[in-house]
């Protein structure tokens, strides 16, 4: 599926024709303040893609800021496999 990547200051947003698919808000230290993927589009690697974009942009290791939701904890566990 094709997504449009919109880049604003500290935010990457993935969109398709109809909706926002997901986004990540981060700072220059590589700290992820918020990440969201629309439930319809989950389990397609989009959160990982967004985090890869953050890592490329900042040149830093990803740090997820507290508090981490249960879904965020699952994502964090999958990141250990990604490293």
N, C-alpha and C positions, 0 to 999 in steps of 0.2 A: 504494500500500500504506500502511496506517495503522501508525504507530509511536507508542509511548508515550515521552515525554521525561521522564527522571528526573534531577533536579538535586540534587547534593550539593555540599558545599564544594569548589569547584575541579574538579568532574567533571560532565560532561553525558553521559548514557547513553541511547541509543536502543534500545528493546526492542519486540519483537512478542509475540504470545501464547506463542511457544515458546522464544525465545532472545534473547540480547543481540545486537543487530544491529551496534552500534558504540559507541565512546565516545571522549571526549577528556579529558585531564587537563591543567589549565592553572593559571597563577598570575595574580595581580591585575595584573601588568605586560603581560599578553597573550602571555606565553611559553607555547607548547605543549610540555609535557613528554612527552606520549605521545598518539598518536592511532591508533585501530584500527577497521577495518571488517571484519566477518566476510566471508571470501572469497566466500561465496554471494551477498552483497548488494553487492558492489563494482560500479563503473561505473553507479551510479544517482544520483550526486551527493551521497551521504550524508556523505562527508568534508568536502566544501565546506559542506554544511548545518551540520555540527558546528562548523566554523571560523567561520562566520557568527554562530553563537550565542555563541562566545567573544568575537568582536569586539563584538557588541551588549552583552554583559555587562560587559566590561572598558572599552569605549570606546577601546581601543588597537589599533594595527596588530598583526597576527599575526607572531610570531617563533617559528620552529621551533628548538628547542634541539638541539644536537649530541649524539650522533652521529645523522646522518640516514641511514636505510636506503635501498637502491635504490628501493623503492616510495615512500618519503618524498621522495626527490629528484624522482620523477615528479609527486608531488602538489605540490611546491614550484613546479615549472615551470608546472603548470596554474594555480597561484595568481597568477602574473604576468599571465595572461590575465584573471583574475577581478578584479584591481585596477582 
